[in-house]
Amino acid sequence: MASEITHDFPGFFKVLKDGRIERYLNSDFVPPGIDEETGIQTKDVVVSSSGVKARIFLPKIDDPSKKLPLVIHYHGGGFCIGSALSASFKTFLSALSSQANVVAISVEYRLAPENLLPIAYDDCYAALQWIAGHSGGGGPEPWLNQHADLNRVILAGESAGANLAHYVGVQAGAKSLTGVNISKLLIIHPFFGSNDPDPIYIYMYPSSPGNNDEPKLNPGVDPELKKLKCEKIMVCLAEKDFLKSRGVFYCEIMRKNGWDEKLELYETKGEEHCFYLFNPRSPNLAPLIKTMVDFIKFD
């Protein structure tokens, strides 16, 4: 039967015999506009020849002559669910942009398994190249030309998005990308695989071993790692996160490879994976956001 399930990855998606993909969680897309609570303005733009979109978050501009740091955000969702255009990320990035007084842009990379990995990685790096094209004020997007300081770029993401942010930072250094200066990495509740082969990652990325032999999952075996150029890294963990051990693993690798004194670690007690997106009433939300804001604002 066409509706017979051939592959099932609970919480993410299932594959039917006729090739259809059914996700367990579909994103609640919200249009761009003005956020009433923060005054943040948003707009959607196309950032690559493949049609990939991104959403830009612009805070209130008090001094048009002063450019603001730029946060480039990659959303989580196991590379296969989630959206930069969803309500949860609009709320989170509006708060972050407003409190840190930064321009932010979140990339709507193409999702697996319809678009097998490494397409998401490629989309995210292509978006950085598009942003770099605004160096000198000559890019296609006026908000970036007029308000974004490309010498103060922060790459950020949670879960799979943290993995993507790290990858993009390394690639920018390895490929000597000009036009942007990546000053900081904000790595939130990161996904960096496991010691054993990860079935869903292998399904989405058939050419990958999906374990510690994969450089995208284990930065320690990435020959390009030390080409990452950034001044500071912050890693945010949650005490009850099922991925916490791999976040600790990531910290250990980065410290051993030259970022010991440049890496800050913040752990939220009593919370689970990406709680700040799912539980807006958590008393731990405001302290986490403040920690991120302080990291972004202060050298």
C-alpha positions in Angstrom: 0.0 0.0 0.0 1.2 3.6 -0.8 0.6 4.6 2.8 2.8 1.9 4.2 5.6 3.3 6.4 9.1 2.4 5.3 11.1 4.5 7.7 10.0 6.1 11.0 11.9 8.6 13.0 9.6 9.6 15.9 9.4 13.2 16.7 10.8 14.1 13.3 9.3 12.4 10.2 8.2 9.2 8.6 8.6 8.0 5.1 5.8 6.3 3.2 6.2 3.7 0.5 5.1 6.1 -2.2 7.9 8.5 -1.2 5.8 11.0 0.7 7.2 12.6 3.8 5.0 13.2 6.9 6.4 15.3 9.6 5.4 14.9 13.2 5.7 18.7 13.7 4.8 21.3 11.1 5.9 24.9 11.5 3.4 27.7 12.2 4.6 30.2 9.7 3.9 33.9 10.6 4.3 36.8 8.2 6.9 39.5 8.7 5.9 42.9 10.1 6.3 44.9 13.3 6.5 43.1 16.6 4.2 45.1 19.0 6.1 44.1 22.1 9.6 45.0 21.0 9.1 47.3 18.0 11.3 45.0 15.9 10.6 45.2 12.2 11.0 42.1 10.1 11.2 41.4 6.4 11.9 38.3 4.3 14.5 38.2 1.6 15.9 35.7 -0.9 19.6 34.9 -0.2 20.6 32.4 -2.8 20.1 31.4 -6.4 18.3 28.3 -5.2 15.5 30.5 -3.7 16.5 30.1 0.0 14.9 32.8 2.1 16.0 34.5 5.3 14.1 36.8 7.8 15.8 40.0 8.9 15.1 41.6 12.3 15.7 45.3 12.6 15.6 47.1 16.0 14.6 50.7 16.4 17.3 52.9 14.9 18.2 55.8 17.1 21.3 56.9 15.2 21.2 56.1 11.5 24.9 56.9 11.2 25.8 54.1 13.6 25.9 50.5 12.4 24.9 47.6 14.6 26.4 44.1 15.1 24.8 41.4 12.9 23.6 38.1 14.4 23.3 35.4 11.8 21.0 32.7 13.1 20.4 29.1 12.0 17.4 27.4 13.4 17.3 24.0 15.0 15.0 21.0 14.3 17.3 18.1 13.4 17.9 19.5 9.9 14.4 18.3 9.0 11.8 20.3 10.9 11.5 23.9 12.1 11.5 27.2 10.3 13.1 30.6 10.5 9.7 32.0 9.6 7.8 30.4 12.6 6.3 32.2 15.6 8.7 30.8 18.1 11.8 32.1 16.3 10.1 35.4 15.6 9.5 35.8 19.4 13.0 34.7 20.3 14.9 36.7 17.8 12.8 39.8 18.3 13.7 39.7 22.0 17.4 39.1 21.3 17.6 41.8 18.6 15.8 44.3 20.8 17.7 43.6 24.0 21.2 43.3 22.4 20.4 46.2 19.9 21.6 44.2 16.9 20.4 43.4 13.4 19.6 39.7 13.1 19.0 37.5 10.1 17.7 33.9 10.3 18.2 31.5 7.4 15.4 29.3 6.0 17.7 26.6 4.7 16.1 23.7 2.8 15.0 20.8 5.0 15.9 17.1 4.8 15.0 14.5 3.8 13.5 16.0 0.7 16.8 17.9 0.4 19.5 15.5 1.5 22.4 16.7 3.5 24.8 18.4 3.0 22.3 20.8 1.2 21.4 22.5 4.5 25.1 23.1 5.2 25.6 24.5 1.7 22.5 26.7 2.0 23.8 28.2 5.2 27.2 29.0 3.8 25.7 30.4 0.7 23.7 32.8 2.9 26.9 34.0 4.6 28.4 34.6 1.1 25.3 36.6 0.2 25.6 38.7 3.4 29.3 39.2 2.7 28.3 40.7 -0.6 27.0 43.7 1.3 30.4 44.7 2.4 31.0 48.4 1.5 27.2 49.0 1.3 26.8 47.6 -2.2 24.6 44.6 -1.6 21.0 44.1 -2.7 19.4 44.5 0.8 19.2 48.1 2.1 18.7 47.1 5.7 22.1 45.3 5.7 23.8 48.0 3.7 22.6 50.8 6.0 22.5 49.2 9.4 24.7 46.0 9.7 28.3 46.2 10.8 29.8 43.2 8.9 33.0 43.6 10.9 31.0 42.4 14.0 29.2 39.3 13.0 28.0 36.7 15.5 27.0 33.2 14.2 24.3 31.7 16.3 22.1 28.6 16.4 20.5 26.0 18.6 20.6 22.2 18.3 21.2 21.4 14.6 21.4 25.1 14.0 24.4 25.3 16.4 26.0 22.6 14.3 25.4 24.6 11.2 26.7 27.8 12.8 30.0 26.1 13.7 30.3 24.6 10.3 29.8 28.0 8.5 32.3 29.6 10.8 35.0 27.0 9.9 34.2 27.2 6.2 34.5 30.9 6.2 38.0 30.6 7.5 39.0 27.6 5.4 37.8 29.4 2.2 39.2 32.8 3.2 35.8 34.5 2.8 36.1 38.3 2.6 33.5 40.9 3.4 32.6 39.6 6.9 34.4 39.3 10.1 33.1 36.6 12.4 33.8 37.8 15.9 31.8 35.4 18.0 30.0 32.0 18.0 26.8 31.5 20.1 26.3 27.8 20.4 23.0 26.9 22.1 22.1 23.3 23.2 24.1 21.9 20.3 23.8 18.8 18.3 27.1 17.1 17.5 25.9 13.5 16.9 27.0 10.6 19.1 29.7 8.0 19.4 27.6 5.5 17.5 26.1 5.9 14.0 23.0 8.0 14.1 20.2 6.4 11.9 18.3 9.5 11.1 21.5 11.5 10.3 22.6 8.7 8.0 19.2 8.6 6.3 19.4 12.3 5.7 23.0 12.2 4.7 23.7 8.8 3.0 27.3 9.6 2.2 28.1 10.3 5.9 29.2 7.7 8.5 27.0 9.6 10.9 29.3 9.2 13.9 32.6 10.4 15.3 34.3 9.9 12.0 32.1 12.6 10.4 33.9 16.0 10.8 30.6 17.9 10.9 29.6 15.9 14.0 33.1 15.7 15.5 35.1 18.9 15.1 38.1 17.0 16.6 38.6 15.1 13.3 38.0 18.2 11.1 41.3 19.1 9.5 40.0 22.6 8.9 39.0 23.3 12.5 41.8 25.6 13.4 40.9 27.8 10.4 37.9 29.0 12.3 38.5 32.6 13.1 36.5 34.1 15.9 37.4 36.0 19.1 35.0 34.3 21.5 32.7 31.3 21.8 29.8 30.9 24.1 28.2 27.4 24.6 24.8 27.3 26.4 23.8 23.9 27.8 20.8 22.7 29.7 21.1 20.3 32.7 18.5 17.8 31.5 19.2 18.1 27.8 19.6 14.6 26.2 22.3 16.2 24.0 24.2 17.8 27.0 27.1 15.3 26.9 27.9 16.2 23.3 27.8 19.8 24.2 30.4 19.1 26.8 32.3 17.1 24.2 32.3 20.1 21.9 33.6 22.4 24.6 36.5 20.0 25.3 37.5 19.8 21.7 37.4 23.6 21.2 39.4 24.1 24.4 42.1 21.7 23.2 42.3 23.4 19.9 43.1 26.9 20.9 39.8 28.3 22.3 40.4 27.6 26.0 40.5 31.1 27.2 38.1 32.3 24.6 35.2 29.9 25.4 32.5 30.6 27.9 30.1 28.0 29.2 26.7 28.6 30.6 24.4 25.9 32.0 20.7 26.3 32.8 19.8 24.0 35.7 16.6 21.9 35.7 15.8 22.5 32.0 15.6 20.4 28.9 16.6 20.8 25.3 15.7 24.2 23.8 13.3 25.0 26.6 13.4 28.7 25.9 11.5 28.1 22.6 8.9 25.7 24.1 8.3 27.1 27.6 8.1 30.9 27.4 6.9 31.0 31.1 10.1 29.4 32.4 11.8 31.4 35.2 15.0 30.4 33.5 14.2 32.1 30.2 15.1 35.7 31.2 18.5 34.8 32.7 19.4 32.8 29.6 18.5 35.6 27.2 20.4 38.1 29.4 23.5 35.8 29.2 23.2 35.7 25.4 22.7 39.5 25.2 25.7 40.2 27.4 27.9 37.9 25.3 26.8 39.6 22.2 27.2 43.2 23.5 30.4 43.1 25.5 33.9 42.4 24.4 
